[in-house]
Amino acid sequence: MGADAGFDMVPRLSKGVVDRHNWKTFIELLQEKYKDDPKVENKPNYILFKAGEYPMLPFEGHKFLRFSSKVTGSNAEVTGVTSYIKTVKRVAMVYFGSRIHYWSELADNYGVYDWKEVNESLRSYEQRDEPEIPTTIAAFISGNDPIKELGIPIFETKDIPGKGRGLIARFNISPGTRILCEKPIFTSGPMPIPQLQVTLAAKLKALPKAAQRQFLSLHNNFPGKYPFSYTFKTNALPCGPDSPVGGVYPTICLINHSCIPNSHNNWNSDAKHETIYATRPIKAGEEITISYDRGGPANERRATLKSSFGFECDCRICSLAPSELQASDARRVQIQSLDDAIGSSVRMQSKPKDVLGDCHLLLQTLKDEYDGYAGIHNARVYYDAFQVSIAHGDQARASIFADRAYKARAVCEGEDSPEAKRMHGFAQKPASHRNFQGCSSKWKTTRGMIPKGLDTEAFEKWLFRV
């Protein structure tokens, strides 16, 4: 029968301008690379690789799910299909990064999509259902970075009624797209307001005039005696979770809040810059938003936002009808309660199965509250599930949870973020975690004991020990 290997696109590409152009550029690069290769043929609607089981790449990226073939047996060896798969995968990762999910049955790894879904996508290659991306648009969008070649980003800064300045998407943006990264104008740690005013005055004086103007143009929610201090406090983002050090940014600090944001901000401690990644589909003309709040029901969120930032939140969630807002509040309270219960070290040691059950329920509640795009929240829950599993010696489940945490992190922070790389390491070597068998070895398994052939529902039941 042989073993398959290849890569899946997770999540699949949209029909948006950015995804379409990136796929078009990816296809054109491969066409140029293989233009003299007799085994690579351009069909009307796809590229055909006449090796192994003849894998294909469609010209319409939203149809693509998988590029794969049998990689064992005489046919695979003679035709060199493994080399094609590895090369195409490397090129795809340049354009699509963490969305490229490589798998090989030789290493007991499997694709994300089932074969019925994959075969349906392959059949759809035969007929195109949309025109090519306009050349006038393609000329302005970079294939590897969401900054257009002429220096015009995929967003624009606009005055938004009731909010001041904000960022508006110029094109459709897919989840996992890096919208922006910036180094801070400057950073500062916590100190009394008068001392902070003196410190910031000295920092500002040392900056170029352009950077000074950028800082002074930012909103100050507490105008008065200490303008530098309160401009900083109004705008500063922590340089990492729970970091006492904050930074201010010329563009990122213009991004407004939503209780159901479409983007995520993250401090990359390796690169020393802040990144903004799309966490859900953003339509052209839609405002780009991040979350300023720490969760909880609407009345608590709105009170905190009013006292800290001076605005009444009227986002999509806070503007719901009373009955719908009550349901949202109930979910938010449940999210906090489950998170607290999962964080109990006593329960992780004495009732690990219950904790996994709470993780399962929390993921579903997050899905309901965030319309299926819980982003960084999912990454944290999967890491909690990983820690429970590995603390009791279960490397099989732990590797799956770490891989899911990695994928969620990569969408929200990029695959180069330190936390994404750490999760990827645990997915490959779960026993390297410091808490391996720290509670018990009663769930002891190896990575090779992940069950095969289960459908999605059965696999999830196995995974969460339901």
C-alpha positions as a Markdown table, in Angstrom:
| # | Residue | x | y | z |
|---|---|---|---|---|
| 1 | Met | 0.0 | 0.0 | 0.0 |
| 2 | Gly | 2.8 | 2.4 | 0.8 |
| 3 | Ala | 3.0 | 5.6 | 2.9 |
| 4 | Asp | 1.8 | 9.0 | 1.9 |
| 5 | Ala | 3.5 | 12.4 | 2.6 |
| 6 | Gly | 2.7 | 15.9 | 1.7 |
| 7 | Phe | 1.4 | 19.2 | 3.1 |
| 8 | Asp | -2.0 | 20.7 | 3.8 |
| 9 | Met | -3.1 | 24.4 | 3.8 |
| 10 | Val | -4.5 | 25.1 | 7.3 |
| 11 | Pro | -6.6 | 27.2 | 7.4 |
| 12 | Arg | -7.4 | 27.1 | 3.7 |
| 13 | Leu | -7.0 | 30.2 | 1.6 |
| 14 | Ser | -9.8 | 32.7 | 1.1 |
| 15 | Lys | -10.9 | 34.4 | -2.1 |
| 16 | Gly | -9.5 | 37.7 | -0.7 |
| 17 | Val | -7.1 | 39.8 | -2.7 |
| 18 | Val | -4.1 | 39.2 | -0.5 |
| 19 | Asp | -4.5 | 35.4 | -0.5 |
| 20 | Arg | -5.2 | 35.3 | -4.2 |
| 21 | His | -2.2 | 37.3 | -5.1 |
| 22 | Asn | 0.1 | 35.3 | -2.8 |
| 23 | Trp | -1.1 | 32.1 | -4.4 |
| 24 | Lys | -0.6 | 33.5 | -7.9 |
| 25 | Thr | 2.9 | 34.6 | -7.1 |
| 26 | Phe | 3.6 | 31.2 | -5.5 |
| 27 | Ile | 2.3 | 29.4 | -8.7 |
| 28 | Glu | 4.3 | 31.7 | -11.0 |
| 29 | Leu | 7.5 | 31.0 | -9.1 |
| 30 | Leu | 7.0 | 27.2 | -9.4 |
| 31 | Gln | 6.2 | 27.6 | -13.1 |
| 32 | Glu | 9.5 | 29.5 | -13.6 |
| 33 | Lys | 11.5 | 27.0 | -11.6 |
| 34 | Tyr | 10.1 | 23.9 | -13.4 |
| 35 | Lys | 9.7 | 25.4 | -16.9 |
| 36 | Asp | 12.3 | 23.1 | -18.4 |
| 37 | Asp | 11.2 | 20.0 | -16.4 |
| 38 | Pro | 9.4 | 17.5 | -18.6 |
| 39 | Lys | 7.7 | 16.0 | -15.5 |
| 40 | Val | 5.9 | 19.3 | -14.6 |
| 41 | Glu | 3.1 | 20.2 | -17.0 |
| 42 | Asn | 0.9 | 23.3 | -17.0 |
| 43 | Lys | -2.7 | 22.3 | -17.6 |
| 44 | Pro | -5.5 | 24.9 | -18.2 |
| 45 | Asn | -6.4 | 25.2 | -14.5 |
| 46 | Tyr | -3.5 | 23.5 | -12.6 |
| 47 | Ile | 0.1 | 22.4 | -12.5 |
| 48 | Leu | 0.5 | 18.6 | -12.8 |
| 49 | Phe | 3.6 | 16.9 | -11.4 |
| 50 | Lys | 4.0 | 13.6 | -13.3 |
| 51 | Ala | 5.7 | 11.8 | -10.5 |
| 52 | Gly | 4.4 | 9.4 | -7.9 |
| 53 | Glu | 0.6 | 9.7 | -7.9 |
| 54 | Tyr | 0.7 | 12.9 | -10.0 |
| 55 | Pro | 0.1 | 15.6 | -7.3 |
| 56 | Met | -1.5 | 18.8 | -8.5 |
| 57 | Leu | -1.6 | 22.5 | -7.6 |
| 58 | Pro | -4.6 | 24.6 | -8.8 |
| 59 | Phe | -4.4 | 28.1 | -10.2 |
| 60 | Glu | -7.1 | 29.1 | -7.7 |
| 61 | Gly | -5.7 | 28.9 | -4.2 |
| 62 | His | -9.0 | 28.8 | -2.4 |
| 63 | Lys | -9.6 | 25.3 | -3.8 |
| 64 | Phe | -6.3 | 23.9 | -2.5 |
| 65 | Leu | -6.3 | 21.6 | 0.5 |
| 66 | Arg | -3.4 | 19.1 | 0.0 |
| 67 | Phe | -0.3 | 18.4 | -2.1 |
| 68 | Ser | 0.8 | 14.8 | -1.5 |
| 69 | Ser | 1.7 | 11.4 | -3.0 |
| 70 | Lys | 2.8 | 7.9 | -2.0 |
| 71 | Val | 6.5 | 8.3 | -1.2 |
| 72 | Thr | 7.4 | 4.6 | -0.9 |
| 73 | Gly | 7.6 | 2.0 | -3.5 |
| 74 | Ser | 9.5 | 1.7 | -6.8 |
| 75 | Asn | 7.3 | 4.3 | -8.7 |
| 76 | Ala | 7.9 | 7.0 | -6.0 |
| 77 | Glu | 11.7 | 6.3 | -6.1 |
| 78 | Val | 12.0 | 6.3 | -9.9 |
| 79 | Thr | 10.0 | 9.5 | -10.4 |
| 80 | Gly | 11.5 | 11.4 | -7.5 |
| 81 | Val | 8.2 | 12.6 | -6.1 |
| 82 | Thr | 9.6 | 13.1 | -2.6 |
| 83 | Ser | 11.9 | 15.8 | -4.0 |
| 84 | Tyr | 9.0 | 17.6 | -5.6 |
| 85 | Ile | 7.0 | 17.5 | -2.4 |
| 86 | Lys | 9.9 | 18.8 | -0.3 |
| 87 | Thr | 10.7 | 21.6 | -2.7 |
| 88 | Val | 7.1 | 22.7 | -3.2 |
| 89 | Lys | 6.6 | 22.7 | 0.5 |
| 90 | Arg | 9.7 | 24.9 | 1.1 |
| 91 | Val | 8.5 | 27.4 | -1.4 |
| 92 | Ala | 4.9 | 27.3 | 0.0 |
| 93 | Met | 6.2 | 28.1 | 3.5 |
| 94 | Val | 7.9 | 31.3 | 2.3 |
| 95 | Tyr | 4.5 | 32.6 | 1.2 |
| 96 | Phe | 2.1 | 31.0 | 3.7 |
| 97 | Gly | 4.3 | 30.2 | 6.8 |
| 98 | Ser | 2.5 | 28.4 | 9.6 |
| 99 | Arg | -0.5 | 27.6 | 7.4 |
| 100 | Ile | 1.6 | 24.9 | 5.7 |
| 101 | His | 1.1 | 21.7 | 7.7 |
| 102 | Tyr | 3.7 | 19.1 | 6.6 |
| 103 | Trp | 2.9 | 15.5 | 7.4 |
| 104 | Ser | 4.4 | 12.0 | 6.6 |
| 105 | Glu | 2.9 | 8.7 | 7.4 |
| 106 | Leu | 6.5 | 7.4 | 7.7 |
| 107 | Ala | 6.7 | 9.5 | 10.9 |
| 108 | Asp | 3.2 | 8.7 | 12.1 |
| 109 | Asn | 2.0 | 12.1 | 11.1 |
| 110 | Tyr | -1.2 | 12.6 | 9.2 |
| 111 | Gly | -3.0 | 15.3 | 7.2 |
| 112 | Val | -5.6 | 17.6 | 8.7 |
| 113 | Tyr | -8.3 | 17.0 | 6.1 |
| 114 | Asp | -10.0 | 13.7 | 5.4 |
| 115 | Trp | -9.6 | 12.1 | 2.0 |
| 116 | Lys | -13.2 | 12.6 | 0.9 |
| 117 | Glu | -12.7 | 16.4 | 1.4 |
| 118 | Val | -9.4 | 16.3 | -0.4 |
| 119 | Asn | -10.7 | 14.4 | -3.4 |
| 120 | Glu | -13.6 | 16.8 | -3.7 |
| 121 | Ser | -11.2 | 19.7 | -3.8 |
| 122 | Leu | -9.1 | 17.9 | -6.5 |
| 123 | Arg | -12.1 | 17.4 | -8.7 |
| 124 | Ser | -12.8 | 21.2 | -8.5 |
| 125 | Tyr | -9.5 | 22.0 | -10.2 |
| 126 | Glu | -10.9 | 21.0 | -13.6 |
| 127 | Gln | -13.0 | 24.2 | -14.0 |
| 128 | Arg | -12.1 | 27.7 | -12.9 |
| 129 | Asp | -14.8 | 29.6 | -11.1 |
| 130 | Glu | -13.3 | 33.1 | -10.7 |
| 131 | Pro | -11.3 | 35.5 | -12.9 |
| 132 | Glu | -7.6 | 36.1 | -12.2 |
| 133 | Ile | -6.6 | 38.8 | -9.7 |
| 134 | Pro | -6.3 | 42.1 | -11.5 |
| 135 | Thr | -2.8 | 43.0 | -12.5 |
| 136 | Thr | -3.3 | 46.6 | -11.2 |
| 137 | Ile | -3.9 | 45.2 | -7.7 |
| 138 | Ala | -1.3 | 42.5 | -8.0 |
| 139 | Ala | 1.4 | 45.1 | -8.8 |
| 140 | Phe | 0.8 | 46.7 | -5.5 |
| 141 | Ile | 0.9 | 43.7 | -3.1 |
| 142 | Ser | 4.0 | 42.0 | -2.0 |
| 143 | Gly | 3.9 | 38.2 | -2.1 |
| 144 | Asn | 5.7 | 37.5 | 1.2 |
| 145 | Asp | 4.9 | 40.5 | 3.3 |
| 146 | Pro | 1.6 | 42.4 | 3.8 |
| 147 | Ile | 3.3 | 45.6 | 3.0 |
| 148 | Lys | 2.9 | 46.6 | -0.7 |
| 149 | Glu | 5.9 | 47.0 | -2.8 |
| 150 | Leu | 5.4 | 50.8 | -3.2 |
| 151 | Gly | 5.3 | 51.3 | 0.5 |
| 152 | Ile | 1.5 | 51.4 | 0.8 |
| 153 | Pro | 0.3 | 49.0 | 3.5 |
| 154 | Ile | -2.8 | 46.8 | 3.4 |
| 155 | Phe | -4.4 | 49.2 | 5.8 |
| 156 | Glu | -4.9 | 53.0 | 6.0 |
| 157 | Thr | -5.2 | 55.4 | 8.9 |
| 158 | Lys | -8.5 | 57.1 | 9.1 |
| 159 | Asp | -10.5 | 59.3 | 11.5 |
| 160 | Ile | -13.3 | 57.1 | 12.9 |
| 161 | Pro | -16.3 | 58.8 | 14.4 |
| 162 | Gly | -16.3 | 58.6 | 18.2 |
| 163 | Lys | -12.9 | 56.8 | 18.2 |
| 164 | Gly | -10.3 | 59.2 | 16.8 |
| 165 | Arg | -7.8 | 57.7 | 14.5 |
| 166 | Gly | -7.8 | 54.0 | 13.6 |
| 167 | Leu | -6.7 | 51.5 | 11.0 |
| 168 | Ile | -8.9 | 50.3 | 8.2 |
| 169 | Ala | -8.2 | 47.3 | 6.0 |
| 170 | Arg | -7.8 | 48.2 | 2.3 |
| 171 | Phe | -8.1 | 44.6 | 1.1 |
| 172 | Asn | -9.6 | 41.4 | 2.5 |
| 173 | Ile | -7.2 | 39.9 | 5.0 |
| 174 | Ser | -7.0 | 36.2 | 6.0 |
| 175 | Pro | -6.4 | 34.8 | 9.5 |
| 176 | Gly | -2.7 | 34.4 | 10.1 |
| 177 | Thr | -1.7 | 37.4 | 8.0 |
| 178 | Arg | 0.9 | 39.7 | 9.6 |
| 179 | Ile | -0.6 | 43.1 | 9.3 |
| 180 | Leu | 2.1 | 45.1 | 10.9 |
| 181 | Cys | 5.2 | 44.9 | 13.1 |
| 182 | Glu | 6.9 | 47.9 | 14.7 |
| 183 | Lys | 9.7 | 48.6 | 17.1 |
| 184 | Pro | 8.7 | 50.9 | 20.0 |
| 185 | Ile | 9.5 | 54.6 | 20.0 |
| 186 | Phe | 10.8 | 53.9 | 23.5 |
| 187 | Thr | 10.0 | 51.7 | 26.5 |
| 188 | Ser | 9.7 | 52.4 | 30.2 |
| 189 | Gly | 9.2 | 50.4 | 33.4 |
| 190 | Pro | 6.8 | 51.3 | 36.2 |
| 191 | Met | 7.6 | 54.4 | 38.3 |
| 192 | Pro | 5.7 | 57.2 | 40.0 |
| 193 | Ile | 4.0 | 59.6 | 37.6 |
| 194 | Pro | 6.3 | 62.6 | 38.4 |
| 195 | Gln | 9.4 | 60.5 | 38.0 |
| 196 | Leu | 8.0 | 59.0 | 34.8 |
| 197 | Gln | 7.5 | 62.5 | 33.4 |
| 198 | Val | 11.1 | 63.4 | 33.9 |
| 199 | Thr | 12.3 | 60.1 | 32.5 |
| 200 | Leu | 10.2 | 60.4 | 29.4 |
| 201 | Ala | 11.2 | 64.0 | 28.9 |
| 202 | Ala | 14.8 | 62.9 | 28.7 |
| 203 | Lys | 14.0 | 60.0 | 26.3 |
| 204 | Leu | 12.0 | 62.3 | 24.1 |
| 205 | Lys | 14.8 | 64.9 | 23.9 |
| 206 | Ala | 17.2 | 62.2 | 22.6 |
| 207 | Leu | 14.8 | 61.1 | 19.8 |
| 208 | Pro | 14.7 | 62.5 | 16.3 |
| 209 | Lys | 12.1 | 65.2 | 15.6 |
| 210 | Ala | 9.9 | 62.8 | 13.6 |
| 211 | Ala | 9.8 | 60.3 | 16.5 |
| 212 | Gln | 9.0 | 63.1 | 18.9 |
| 213 | Arg | 6.1 | 64.2 | 16.8 |
| 214 | Gln | 4.8 | 60.6 | 16.6 |
| 215 | Phe | 4.7 | 60.3 | 20.3 |
| 216 | Leu | 3.2 | 63.7 | 20.9 |
| 217 | Ser | 0.4 | 63.0 | 18.4 |
| 218 | Leu | -0.9 | 60.0 | 20.4 |
| 219 | His | -4.1 | 60.3 | 22.4 |
| 220 | Asn | -3.8 | 61.4 | 26.1 |
| 221 | Asn | -6.7 | 60.2 | 28.1 |
| 222 | Phe | -5.6 | 62.3 | 31.2 |
| 223 | Pro | -4.5 | 65.7 | 30.0 |
| 224 | Gly | -3.0 | 68.0 | 32.6 |
| 225 | Lys | 0.1 | 68.4 | 34.6 |
| 226 | Tyr | 2.0 | 65.3 | 33.4 |
| 227 | Pro | 1.3 | 65.1 | 29.6 |
| 228 | Phe | 4.2 | 62.7 | 28.7 |
| 229 | Ser | 3.4 | 60.3 | 31.6 |
| 230 | Tyr | -0.3 | 60.1 | 30.8 |
| 231 | Thr | 0.2 | 59.8 | 27.0 |
| 232 | Phe | 2.5 | 56.9 | 27.8 |
| 233 | Lys | 0.0 | 55.3 | 30.2 |
| 234 | Thr | -2.8 | 55.7 | 27.7 |
| 235 | Asn | -1.0 | 54.0 | 24.9 |
| 236 | Ala | 1.7 | 51.7 | 26.2 |
| 237 | Leu | 1.5 | 48.0 | 25.4 |
| 238 | Pro | 3.3 | 45.5 | 27.7 |
| 239 | Cys | 6.5 | 44.1 | 26.2 |
| 240 | Gly | 5.3 | 40.5 | 26.8 |
| 241 | Pro | 2.6 | 39.0 | 29.0 |
| 242 | Asp | 2.6 | 40.4 | 32.5 |
| 243 | Ser | 5.8 | 42.4 | 31.7 |
| 244 | Pro | 6.2 | 45.6 | 33.8 |
| 245 | Val | 7.9 | 47.2 | 30.9 |
| 246 | Gly | 5.7 | 48.9 | 28.3 |
| 247 | Gly | 6.3 | 50.4 | 24.8 |
| 248 | Val | 4.6 | 53.0 | 22.6 |
| 249 | Tyr | 4.4 | 52.7 | 18.9 |
| 250 | Pro | 3.7 | 55.2 | 16.1 |
| 251 | Thr | 1.1 | 53.1 | 14.3 |
| 252 | Ile | 0.1 | 50.1 | 16.5 |
| 253 | Cys | -1.0 | 52.5 | 19.2 |
| 254 | Leu | -3.7 | 53.8 | 16.8 |
| 255 | Ile | -5.4 | 50.4 | 16.7 |
| 256 | Asn | -8.7 | 50.6 | 18.5 |
| 257 | His | -10.4 | 48.1 | 20.9 |
| 258 | Ser | -13.1 | 45.6 | 20.4 |
| 259 | Cys | -14.3 | 42.9 | 22.9 |
| 260 | Ile | -14.3 | 40.5 | 19.9 |
| 261 | Pro | -11.2 | 41.7 | 18.1 |
| 262 | Asn | -10.1 | 40.6 | 14.6 |
| 263 | Ser | -6.4 | 40.9 | 15.4 |
| 264 | His | -3.9 | 40.1 | 18.1 |
| 265 | Asn | -0.9 | 42.1 | 19.3 |
| 266 | Asn | 2.2 | 40.3 | 20.6 |
| 267 | Trp | 5.7 | 41.3 | 21.8 |
| 268 | Asn | 8.4 | 39.2 | 20.0 |
| 269 | Ser | 11.1 | 39.1 | 22.6 |
| 270 | Asp | 13.6 | 37.7 | 20.1 |
| 271 | Ala | 13.1 | 40.4 | 17.4 |
| 272 | Lys | 12.3 | 43.1 | 20.0 |
| 273 | His | 9.2 | 44.3 | 18.1 |
| 274 | Glu | 5.4 | 44.2 | 18.5 |
| 275 | Thr | 3.4 | 42.3 | 15.9 |
| 276 | Ile | -0.2 | 42.5 | 14.8 |
| 277 | Tyr | -1.7 | 39.4 | 13.1 |
| 278 | Ala | -5.2 | 38.9 | 11.8 |
| 279 | Thr | -7.0 | 36.3 | 13.9 |
| 280 | Arg | -10.2 | 36.2 | 11.9 |
| 281 | Pro | -11.2 | 37.2 | 8.3 |
| 282 | Ile | -11.1 | 41.0 | 7.9 |
| 283 | Lys | -13.1 | 42.5 | 5.0 |
| 284 | Ala | -11.9 | 45.4 | 3.0 |
| 285 | Gly | -13.2 | 48.6 | 4.7 |
| 286 | Glu | -13.4 | 46.9 | 8.1 |
| 287 | Glu | -11.6 | 48.4 | 11.1 |
| 288 | Ile | -8.6 | 46.5 | 12.4 |
| 289 | Thr | -9.1 | 45.9 | 16.2 |
| 290 | Ile | -7.3 | 44.4 | 19.1 |
| 291 | Ser | -8.5 | 43.7 | 22.7 |
| 292 | Tyr | -7.6 | 46.1 | 25.6 |
| 293 | Asp | -9.7 | 44.2 | 28.2 |
| 294 | Arg | -9.0 | 41.3 | 30.4 |
| 295 | Gly | -12.4 | 39.5 | 29.9 |
| 296 | Gly | -15.4 | 39.2 | 32.1 |
| 297 | Pro | -19.0 | 40.3 | 31.6 |
| 298 | Ala | -19.8 | 43.5 | 29.6 |
| 299 | Asn | -20.4 | 45.8 | 32.6 |
| 300 | Glu | -17.0 | 45.0 | 34.1 |
| 301 | Arg | -15.2 | 45.3 | 30.7 |
| 302 | Arg | -16.9 | 48.6 | 29.9 |
| 303 | Ala | -16.2 | 50.1 | 33.4 |
| 304 | Thr | -12.5 | 49.2 | 33.1 |
| 305 | Leu | -12.2 | 50.6 | 29.5 |
| 306 | Lys | -13.9 | 53.8 | 30.6 |
| 307 | Ser | -11.6 | 54.4 | 33.6 |
| 308 | Ser | -8.4 | 53.3 | 31.9 |
| 309 | Phe | -9.0 | 54.6 | 28.3 |
| 310 | Gly | -11.8 | 57.1 | 28.6 |
| 311 | Phe | -14.3 | 55.6 | 26.1 |
| 312 | Glu | -17.7 | 53.8 | 26.2 |
| 313 | Cys | -17.3 | 50.5 | 24.4 |
| 314 | Asp | -20.0 | 50.0 | 21.7 |
| 315 | Cys | -18.4 | 47.1 | 19.9 |
| 316 | Arg | -20.5 | 44.3 | 18.3 |
| 317 | Ile | -20.7 | 42.4 | 21.6 |
| 318 | Cys | -21.4 | 45.3 | 23.9 |
| 319 | Ser | -24.1 | 46.5 | 21.5 |
| 320 | Leu | -26.1 | 43.2 | 21.5 |
| 321 | Ala | -29.7 | 43.1 | 22.4 |
| 322 | Pro | -30.2 | 42.6 | 26.2 |
| 323 | Ser | -31.0 | 38.9 | 25.9 |
| 324 | Glu | -28.1 | 38.2 | 23.6 |
| 325 | Leu | -25.7 | 40.2 | 25.8 |
| 326 | Gln | -26.9 | 38.2 | 28.8 |
| 327 | Ala | -26.0 | 35.0 | 27.0 |
| 328 | Ser | -22.6 | 36.5 | 26.1 |
| 329 | Asp | -22.0 | 37.5 | 29.7 |
| 330 | Ala | -22.8 | 34.0 | 30.9 |
| 331 | Arg | -20.3 | 32.6 | 28.5 |
| 332 | Arg | -17.6 | 35.1 | 29.6 |
| 333 | Val | -18.2 | 34.2 | 33.3 |
| 334 | Gln | -18.0 | 30.5 | 32.4 |
| 335 | Ile | -14.8 | 31.2 | 30.5 |
| 336 | Gln | -13.2 | 32.8 | 33.6 |
| 337 | Ser | -14.5 | 30.1 | 35.9 |
| 338 | Leu | -13.2 | 27.3 | 33.8 |
| 339 | Asp | -9.9 | 29.0 | 33.3 |
| 340 | Asp | -9.5 | 29.3 | 37.1 |
| 341 | Ala | -10.4 | 25.7 | 37.6 |
| 342 | Ile | -8.0 | 24.5 | 35.0 |
| 343 | Gly | -5.2 | 26.5 | 36.6 |
| 344 | Ser | -5.5 | 24.6 | 39.9 |
| 345 | Ser | -2.3 | 22.6 | 40.5 |
| 346 | Val | -4.1 | 20.5 | 43.1 |
| 347 | Arg | -6.8 | 19.4 | 40.5 |
| 348 | Met | -4.2 | 18.8 | 37.9 |
| 349 | Gln | -2.5 | 16.3 | 40.2 |
| 350 | Ser | -5.5 | 14.6 | 41.8 |
| 351 | Lys | -8.2 | 15.0 | 39.1 |
| 352 | Pro | -6.4 | 15.3 | 35.7 |
| 353 | Lys | -9.3 | 13.8 | 33.7 |
| 354 | Asp | -11.7 | 16.4 | 35.1 |
| 355 | Val | -9.2 | 19.2 | 34.1 |
| 356 | Leu | -9.1 | 17.8 | 30.5 |
| 357 | Gly | -12.8 | 17.8 | 30.5 |
| 358 | Asp | -12.8 | 21.5 | 31.6 |
| 359 | Cys | -10.3 | 22.2 | 28.7 |
| 360 | His | -12.7 | 20.5 | 26.3 |
| 361 | Leu | -15.7 | 22.5 | 27.6 |
| 362 | Leu | -13.7 | 25.8 | 27.6 |
| 363 | Leu | -12.7 | 25.3 | 23.9 |
| 364 | Gln | -16.3 | 24.9 | 23.0 |
| 365 | Thr | -17.4 | 27.9 | 25.0 |
| 366 | Leu | -14.7 | 30.0 | 23.4 |
| 367 | Lys | -15.8 | 28.8 | 20.0 |
| 368 | Asp | -19.4 | 29.9 | 20.8 |
| 369 | Glu | -18.4 | 33.3 | 22.2 |
| 370 | Tyr | -15.8 | 34.2 | 19.5 |
| 371 | Asp | -17.7 | 32.8 | 16.5 |
| 372 | Gly | -15.1 | 30.1 | 15.9 |
| 373 | Tyr | -12.1 | 32.4 | 16.0 |
| 374 | Ala | -10.9 | 32.4 | 19.6 |
| 375 | Gly | -7.3 | 32.8 | 18.5 |
| 376 | Ile | -4.8 | 33.2 | 21.4 |
| 377 | His | -7.3 | 31.9 | 23.9 |
| 378 | Asn | -7.3 | 28.5 | 22.1 |
| 379 | Ala | -3.5 | 28.4 | 22.2 |
| 380 | Arg | -3.5 | 28.9 | 26.0 |
| 381 | Val | -6.1 | 26.2 | 26.6 |
| 382 | Tyr | -4.3 | 23.7 | 24.4 |
| 383 | Tyr | -1.1 | 24.4 | 26.3 |
| 384 | Asp | -3.0 | 23.8 | 29.6 |
| 385 | Ala | -4.2 | 20.4 | 28.2 |
| 386 | Phe | -0.6 | 19.6 | 27.1 |
| 387 | Gln | 0.7 | 20.3 | 30.7 |
| 388 | Val | -2.0 | 18.1 | 32.2 |
| 389 | Ser | -1.2 | 15.2 | 29.8 |
| 390 | Ile | 2.6 | 15.4 | 30.1 |
| 391 | Ala | 2.5 | 15.7 | 33.9 |
| 392 | His | 1.0 | 12.2 | 33.9 |
| 393 | Gly | 3.3 | 10.8 | 31.3 |
| 394 | Asp | 0.9 | 10.9 | 28.3 |
| 395 | Gln | 3.2 | 11.9 | 25.4 |
| 396 | Ala | 0.7 | 10.8 | 22.7 |
| 397 | Arg | -2.0 | 13.3 | 23.7 |
| 398 | Ala | 0.6 | 15.9 | 24.8 |
| 399 | Ser | 2.2 | 16.0 | 21.4 |
| 400 | Ile | -1.2 | 16.6 | 19.7 |
| 401 | Phe | -2.1 | 19.4 | 22.2 |
| 402 | Ala | 1.3 | 21.1 | 21.8 |
| 403 | Asp | 0.9 | 20.9 | 18.0 |
| 404 | Arg | -2.5 | 22.6 | 18.2 |
| 405 | Ala | -1.1 | 25.2 | 20.6 |
| 406 | Tyr | 1.7 | 25.8 | 18.1 |
| 407 | Lys | -0.7 | 26.3 | 15.2 |
| 408 | Ala | -2.9 | 28.7 | 17.1 |
| 409 | Arg | 0.1 | 30.6 | 18.3 |
| 410 | Ala | 1.5 | 30.8 | 14.7 |
| 411 | Val | -1.7 | 32.3 | 13.4 |
| 412 | Cys | -1.8 | 34.9 | 16.2 |
| 413 | Glu | 1.9 | 35.7 | 16.5 |
| 414 | Gly | 3.7 | 34.2 | 13.5 |
| 415 | Glu | 5.7 | 31.0 | 13.5 |
| 416 | Asp | 8.9 | 33.0 | 14.5 |
| 417 | Ser | 7.4 | 34.0 | 17.8 |
| 418 | Pro | 9.3 | 32.5 | 20.8 |
| 419 | Glu | 6.2 | 30.9 | 22.2 |
| 420 | Ala | 5.2 | 29.4 | 18.8 |
| 421 | Lys | 8.7 | 27.9 | 18.5 |
| 422 | Arg | 8.5 | 26.6 | 22.1 |
| 423 | Met | 5.2 | 24.8 | 21.4 |
| 424 | His | 6.6 | 23.3 | 18.2 |
| 425 | Gly | 9.5 | 21.9 | 20.2 |
| 426 | Phe | 7.1 | 20.3 | 22.7 |
| 427 | Ala | 5.0 | 18.8 | 19.8 |
| 428 | Gln | 8.2 | 17.1 | 18.5 |
| 429 | Lys | 9.6 | 16.2 | 22.0 |
| 430 | Pro | 6.8 | 16.4 | 24.6 |
| 431 | Ala | 9.0 | 14.6 | 27.2 |
| 432 | Ser | 11.4 | 17.6 | 27.1 |
| 433 | His | 8.9 | 19.6 | 29.3 |
| 434 | Arg | 10.1 | 20.1 | 32.8 |
| 435 | Asn | 6.9 | 18.6 | 34.3 |
| 436 | Phe | 7.1 | 15.3 | 32.4 |
| 437 | Gln | 5.7 | 12.7 | 34.8 |
| 438 | Gly | 5.8 | 15.3 | 37.5 |
| 439 | Cys | 2.5 | 14.2 | 38.9 |
| 440 | Ser | 2.4 | 10.5 | 38.0 |
| 441 | Ser | 3.1 | 8.0 | 35.2 |
| 442 | Lys | -0.4 | 6.5 | 35.2 |
| 443 | Trp | -1.2 | 7.8 | 31.7 |
| 444 | Lys | 2.2 | 6.8 | 30.3 |
| 445 | Thr | 2.2 | 6.6 | 26.5 |
| 446 | Thr | 4.7 | 7.3 | 23.7 |
| 447 | Arg | 4.2 | 9.6 | 20.6 |
| 448 | Gly | 3.9 | 6.5 | 18.5 |
| 449 | Met | 0.7 | 5.4 | 20.3 |
| 450 | Ile | -1.5 | 8.0 | 18.7 |
| 451 | Pro | -4.5 | 6.0 | 17.3 |
| 452 | Lys | -4.9 | 5.8 | 13.5 |
| 453 | Gly | -8.0 | 5.5 | 11.4 |
| 454 | Leu | -10.4 | 7.3 | 13.8 |
| 455 | Asp | -12.9 | 9.8 | 12.4 |
| 456 | Thr | -12.9 | 13.3 | 13.8 |
| 457 | Glu | -15.5 | 12.7 | 16.5 |
| 458 | Ala | -13.9 | 9.5 | 17.8 |
| 459 | Phe | -10.4 | 11.1 | 17.7 |
| 460 | Glu | -11.6 | 14.1 | 19.8 |
| 461 | Lys | -13.1 | 11.7 | 22.3 |
| 462 | Trp | -9.9 | 9.8 | 22.6 |
| 463 | Leu | -7.9 | 13.0 | 22.9 |
| 464 | Phe | -9.9 | 14.5 | 25.7 |
| 465 | Arg | -10.6 | 11.1 | 27.4 |
| 466 | Val | -14.3 | 11.6 | 27.0 |
